[in-house]
């Protein structure tokens, strides 16, 4: 997966809570430092502040990667992407998980707990965390994304 002691921030809404708990166990048992941003039950909760917290931990260097989980993962990805410097990718299959890291240098993984089962979620997590950014022509494109982000921040 990754070398031990990778710092990972994780958060979920109520629909992603059980998957979050499972992934925390998987990550911790593999020696990773996991920061849990909530939620802490299956009681209904709004996801934007949780996902923004995960994104801020990544942006501020307190985490190497982030994971956000919800029913579909769509809203969680959108919320995390509102944080400057975050490149959150919705990955509900192995191909998008690999491409998100290899081509887009994504730093936050989003998944839908109502879309993927526990086994597939683990495989996606391993693919995402274990894939290196290819750089090269992709670095130019990631830099262009950052430029757009900076331009929009000035508006």
N, C-alpha and C positions, 0 to 999 in steps of 0.2 A: 504494500500500500504506500506508505511513506516512511521515512526514517522516524524513529521514536522521537517524541517531544515536539512534534509539529503542534502548533497552537491553533485550535479550531474553535471558532465561535459558532454556536448553533441556536436556532430559535424556531418556534412553530406556533401556529394558532391551534385552536382546539381540535381541528380535523387532523393536524399533523402531530399532535402530542404523542400518541403511542409510537409512531415511527421515530420521532425524536428520541424518546426514551431508549428505544432499541439501538439506534445508531450511536448514542452516547456510550452505551455499554460496549458496543463493538469497537469504537474508537479508543475508549479508555483501556480496554483489555489489550489493545495493540500499542499501548504506551504513549498515547497522545494526550496533550493537555487540552481538555475540553471546557469551554466556558459556556454555560447554559443561560441564555437570555430569556427563557420562558417560552411559552406559558407552562404552568406547573400542574395543569389538570385538563380535563376534557370539557370544562365549563366554557361556554361561548366567550370569545375575546376578540378584540380587534387586532389584526396582525401588523398594520403599518409601524407602530412604535417598536415592536419586537424586531422586525426585519431591519428597520433603520438602525437599531442598536447593534445588530450583527454587522451591518455594513460599516458603521462607524468604528467598530473594533478592528475591522480589516483595514480601513482607511488610515486609522491612527497607529497602525503597527502593533496593536495588542493581540492580533490574531494573524496567522499566515493565510488562512482560508476561512470562509464562512459557509454555513449551510442554513437555508431557510426552507421550511416545510409547511404545506397547507393542504387543502383538499385537492386542488388542481395544481398548485404551485405558481399559478399565473400572477395573482395579486401579490404574493410574497416576492416574486422576482421583480415586479414593478416597484414595489416599495423599497427594496434593497437598492435598486438602480437609481433611486432619487438621491442617494448619498454620493457626493463627488468622489471619483476615483474607484468606484465599485463597478465591476463588470460581472453582473449576475446573469447566469444562464439557466433557463428552464430545461432540464434534462430528464426526460422520462424514458430514455433508451440509451444504450451503450454508445451508439454512433455520435449522438449529439453531445454526450459527456466527453468523449475523446476530442471532438472538433472544438468544443467550447474552450478547452485548455490548449490544445495544439495550435489552433489558428487564432483564437481570440484572447488568449491569456486570461480567461475568466477567473475571478478570484472568489466568487460566491456561487455555490451550487444551489439551485432550487429544484424541488421535486414535489409531485402531487401524491400524497398518501392514498388518495382515492383512485389513483391512476396506476401506480406501481405497487406490487406486493413487496413484502419484506426482503425476500431473496433477491429480486431484481434491484431494489433500492441499494442493497449491499454491493451488488455488482457495479451499479452506476457510481456509487461512492468510491469504490476501489479504482475504477477507470478514471474518474475525474481527478482524484488525488494523486494517482500514479502516472498521469500523463504530463509530460513536460511541454512548455511552450516552445514551438519550433523556431520562433524568431524570423529572421530573413525578411521576405516580403510581407509577412504577417505583422512584423514589428512596425512597419510603416503604416499599416492600416490601424493598428491599435493606437499609434501616435495621433493619427487623424481623428480617431474617436475622442481622444483626450483634448485635442484642439477644439472640436465642436463643443465639448463639455465646458471648456474655459470660455468660449465665446458666449454660450448661453448663460453662464454664471454672471457675466458682465451686463446682462440685459436688465 
